[in-house]
Amino acid sequence: MATAMASTVLEPISLPDFVETEYIKDITTRALGYIKAGFPVHLRGISGTGKTTLAIHIAARIGRPLILIHGDEEFSTSDLVGSEQGYNIRKIRDNFIHTVLKTEENMSKQWVDNRLTMACKFGFTLLYDEYTRSRPEANNVLLSVLQEKMLDIPTTSHGDSNYMKVHPDFTALFTSNPEEYAGVHRSQDALRDRMVTIDLEYFDKETEIGIVQGKSGLSYEDAKKIVNIVRGLRNSDVFEFSPTIRGCLMIAKSVQVFNASVHRDDKTFCQICIDILSSETSRIGSVSNKERVMQILLKLIDQYCNDINKGGADA
């Protein structure tokens, strides 16, 4: 068990470049308050709203070891709780009397705890990332865990009972995308009713600038220009999918690799913006969509990345 725990349990630590603005502090404070009141917290939002990063930050504030589960279409209850795996065989050969050979053989299956069971047993923090990507029936075991604080185990491997009491320090965090996303199942109403859901929107402007600056190493002014371009495109509605903070980060990091300048006259910078934001905002990649996005981008680059307006106007 020690080997299994060592490879499964994590120590949640906020990254050194984690940006904690008032927006982030507000969500963190609310989540920690609900957890203190005894409720699991569910962070729900579209891609790029920082659900997983924020959940790990909250787990770090809780201060308990972390067990991470990623939702999967192929999950079953045993992937959460555990199952009987392998065999234990014991043989005895008795030849004390040379004319008599006595052989005794016993075989038994071995129960192996999975991640939910380990978290419940030792009081760890469970982060179930994108839990709605698992089929609803696989998550039914969570109902009694969150409400009655009991885990139903289909074996008596943990004593004489098929039930295990959940450790009082056990905490559950969940993240999910909206139900209209591809590969996402509709969550059971009973499970959703047992958790407090915090809906996440796009970061505010100062948070986005702080994230881009902190993770890319660009100056505040250059980070602001990139954020203004992406936010301007986001507000234009000429795309299939709205650009996220990931687009900002991809542009900022690519600018450094290509040694480009965040300026309208730098052709490399302009091409980086077109390549990244055209691909991020369209699933099909049609020529007409790329043309519309490119026209808007060139206007935004001209507006925010020039010598007259060094810092970029407010978007």
C-alpha positions in Angstrom: 0.0 0.0 0.0 2.9 2.4 0.7 4.1 2.1 -2.9 0.6 2.7 -4.2 0.2 5.8 -2.0 3.5 7.2 -3.0 2.6 7.1 -6.7 -0.9 8.4 -6.2 -0.9 11.1 -3.5 0.3 14.6 -4.4 1.3 17.5 -2.3 -0.8 20.5 -3.6 1.4 23.6 -4.0 0.4 26.8 -5.8 2.9 27.6 -8.5 5.4 30.3 -7.9 4.0 32.4 -10.8 0.4 31.9 -9.6 -1.4 35.2 -9.9 -3.8 36.0 -7.1 -5.8 39.1 -7.9 -9.0 40.2 -6.0 -11.0 38.1 -8.4 -9.1 35.0 -7.5 -9.0 35.8 -3.8 -12.8 36.2 -3.8 -13.4 32.8 -5.4 -10.9 31.1 -3.1 -12.4 32.6 0.0 -15.9 31.6 -1.0 -14.8 28.0 -1.8 -12.9 27.6 1.5 -15.9 28.9 3.4 -18.2 26.3 1.8 -15.6 23.6 2.5 -15.4 24.7 6.2 -19.2 24.4 6.3 -18.9 20.8 5.2 -19.8 21.0 1.5 -17.9 19.8 -1.5 -17.2 22.6 -4.1 -17.8 22.3 -7.8 -16.0 24.8 -10.2 -18.0 24.9 -13.4 -17.0 27.0 -16.5 -16.0 27.0 -20.1 -12.5 26.0 -21.2 -9.8 28.5 -20.3 -11.4 29.8 -17.1 -8.7 28.3 -14.9 -10.9 25.7 -13.1 -8.2 23.1 -12.5 -5.5 25.6 -11.6 -7.8 27.3 -9.2 -8.9 24.0 -7.7 -5.3 23.0 -7.0 -4.7 26.4 -5.4 -7.8 25.8 -3.1 -6.4 22.3 -2.3 -3.1 23.9 -1.3 -4.9 26.3 1.0 -6.7 23.3 2.6 -3.3 21.9 3.4 -4.0 18.2 3.1 -2.5 15.7 0.6 -4.2 15.6 -2.7 -5.5 12.7 -4.9 -6.3 13.7 -8.5 -8.9 11.9 -10.7 -9.6 12.8 -14.3 -13.0 12.0 -15.6 -13.1 9.4 -18.3 -15.8 7.8 -20.5 -14.5 4.3 -19.7 -14.6 4.7 -15.9 -16.6 2.3 -13.8 -17.3 2.3 -10.1 -14.2 0.0 -9.5 -12.0 2.6 -11.1 -13.0 4.9 -8.2 -13.4 2.5 -5.3 -11.1 -0.4 -6.1 -11.4 -4.1 -7.1 -10.0 -7.5 -6.5 -6.9 -8.0 -8.5 -4.5 -10.9 -8.7 -4.3 -13.9 -6.4 -2.5 -15.0 -3.3 -1.6 -18.7 -3.4 -0.2 -20.6 -0.4 1.1 -24.2 -0.8 2.1 -26.6 2.0 3.9 -29.9 1.2 4.1 -32.3 4.2 6.3 -35.3 3.7 7.1 -35.8 7.4 6.3 -39.5 6.9 8.2 -40.6 3.8 5.5 -42.9 2.6 2.8 -40.2 2.9 2.7 -37.0 0.8 0.3 -34.3 2.1 -0.4 -31.2 -0.1 -2.5 -28.2 1.0 -3.2 -25.3 -1.4 -5.2 -22.1 -0.6 -5.9 -19.4 -3.1 -7.5 -16.0 -2.4 -8.1 -12.8 -4.4 -6.4 -9.5 -3.3 -8.4 -6.3 -2.9 -6.6 -3.2 -4.2 -7.9 0.3 -3.1 -8.4 2.9 -5.8 -8.2 6.6 -5.4 -11.6 7.5 -4.0 -11.2 4.8 -1.3 -7.7 6.0 -0.3 -9.0 9.6 -0.1 -11.9 8.6 2.1 -9.8 6.3 4.3 -7.0 8.8 5.1 -8.8 12.1 4.9 -7.1 13.4 1.8 -8.4 16.1 -0.6 -10.0 14.6 -3.7 -9.9 16.6 -6.9 -12.2 15.0 -9.5 -11.3 17.0 -12.6 -13.9 17.1 -15.4 -16.0 14.7 -13.5 -18.9 14.9 -16.0 -16.7 13.2 -18.6 -17.3 10.0 -16.6 -20.6 8.2 -17.1 -23.2 9.1 -14.4 -23.5 5.5 -13.2 -19.8 5.4 -12.4 -20.2 8.4 -10.1 -23.2 7.0 -8.1 -20.8 5.8 -5.4 -20.2 9.5 -4.5 -23.7 10.1 -3.4 -23.3 8.3 0.0 -19.8 9.6 0.4 -20.9 13.2 0.1 -24.1 12.9 2.1 -24.0 10.1 4.6 -20.2 10.1 4.8 -20.1 6.3 4.1 -18.3 4.5 1.3 -20.0 1.4 -0.1 -17.3 -1.2 -0.8 -18.3 -4.5 -2.6 -16.1 -6.6 -0.4 -15.4 -7.2 3.3 -11.7 -6.5 2.7 -11.8 -3.5 5.2 -13.2 -5.5 8.1 -16.4 -7.3 8.6 -18.5 -4.6 6.9 -19.1 -3.6 3.3 -19.2 0.0 4.4 -16.3 2.3 5.4 -16.8 5.5 7.3 -15.3 8.5 5.6 -12.5 10.3 7.4 -13.6 13.6 8.9 -10.8 15.5 7.0 -11.9 14.2 3.6 -12.7 17.1 1.2 -14.0 16.9 -2.4 -13.4 19.3 -5.2 -15.0 19.0 -8.6 -14.5 20.7 -11.9 -16.6 20.5 -15.1 -17.3 22.0 -18.5 -20.9 23.1 -19.5 -23.1 20.2 -20.6 -23.1 21.2 -24.3 -19.4 20.5 -24.6 -18.4 17.4 -26.6 -17.7 14.3 -24.5 -19.6 15.7 -21.5 -22.4 13.8 -19.7 -25.3 15.3 -17.9 -24.6 15.0 -14.1 -27.1 13.4 -11.8 -29.3 15.9 -10.1 -28.8 14.1 -6.8 -25.0 14.5 -7.1 -25.1 18.1 -8.2 -27.5 18.8 -5.3 -24.9 17.7 -2.8 -22.3 20.2 -3.8 -21.9 24.0 -4.0 -21.4 25.1 -7.6 -19.4 28.2 -8.4 -19.7 29.3 -12.0 -16.5 30.8 -13.4 -16.5 33.4 -16.2 -13.6 34.8 -18.1 -11.0 36.5 -15.9 -11.2 40.2 -15.5 -8.7 42.3 -17.5 -6.2 42.8 -14.7 -6.1 39.1 -13.8 -5.4 38.2 -17.5 -2.6 40.8 -17.7 -1.1 39.5 -14.5 -1.3 35.9 -15.7 0.3 36.7 -19.0 3.1 38.8 -17.5 3.8 36.2 -14.7 3.9 33.1 -16.9 5.7 34.7 -20.0 8.1 37.2 -18.5 6.9 40.0 -20.8 6.7 43.5 -19.6 3.4 44.8 -18.2 2.8 47.0 -21.2 3.4 44.1 -23.7 1.2 41.8 -21.7 -1.5 44.4 -21.7 -1.3 44.8 -25.5 -1.8 41.1 -26.1 -4.6 40.9 -23.6 -6.4 43.8 -25.2 -6.1 42.2 -28.7 -7.6 38.9 -27.4 -10.3 40.6 -25.4 -11.1 42.8 -28.4 -11.5 39.7 -30.6 -13.6 38.0 -27.8 -16.0 41.0 -27.9 -16.3 41.0 -31.7 -18.4 37.8 -32.1 -16.7 36.9 -35.5 -15.6 33.4 -34.3 -16.9 29.9 -33.7 -15.3 29.6 -30.3 -14.4 32.5 -28.0 -10.6 33.0 -27.4 -9.4 32.3 -23.9 -6.4 33.2 -21.7 -4.6 30.3 -23.3 -4.5 32.3 -26.5 -2.8 35.2 -24.7 -0.2 32.8 -23.2 0.5 31.1 -26.5 1.1 34.5 -28.2 3.2 35.8 -25.3 5.5 32.7 -25.2 5.8 32.5 -29.0 6.8 36.2 -29.1 9.8 35.4 -26.9 10.8 32.3 -28.9 10.6 34.1 -32.2 12.2 37.2 -30.6 9.4 39.3 -32.0 8.3 42.8 -30.9 4.7 43.4 -29.7 4.2 46.1 -32.4 2.0 46.5 -35.4 5.0 46.8 -37.7 6.5 43.5 -36.7 5.3 41.0 -39.3 6.3 38.0 -37.2 4.1 39.2 -34.3 1.2 39.8 -36.6 1.5 36.3 -38.0 1.8 34.7 -34.5 -1.5 36.4 -33.6 -3.3 35.3 -36.8 -2.0 31.7 -36.5 -2.8 31.2 -32.9 -6.1 33.0 -32.7 -7.5 31.6 -36.0 -6.9 28.1 -34.8 -8.2 28.7 -31.3 -11.5 30.2 -32.5 -12.5 27.7 -35.1 -13.0 23.9 -35.2 -13.4 23.6 -38.9 -10.7 26.0 -40.0 -12.6 27.5 -42.9 -11.0 30.1 -45.1 -13.9 32.5 -44.7 -13.7 32.3 -40.9 -9.9 32.8 -40.9 -10.3 35.9 -43.2 -12.9 37.4 -40.9 -10.7 36.8 -37.8 -7.6 38.2 -39.6 -9.4 41.4 -40.6 -10.5 42.0 -37.0 -7.0 41.1 -35.6 -5.2 43.5 -37.9 -7.5 46.3 -36.8 -6.9 45.4 -33.1 -3.2 45.1 -33.6 -3.1 48.5 -35.3 -5.2 50.0 -32.4 -3.3 48.6 -29.5 0.3 48.0 -30.7 1.6 51.4 -32.0 4.0 54.0 -30.7 1.3 56.6 -30.2 -0.6 54.3 -27.8 2.2 52.4 -26.1 0.2 50.8 -23.3 -2.9 50.1 -25.4 -6.2 51.6 -24.8 -8.7 50.0 -22.4 -10.6 47.2 -24.1 
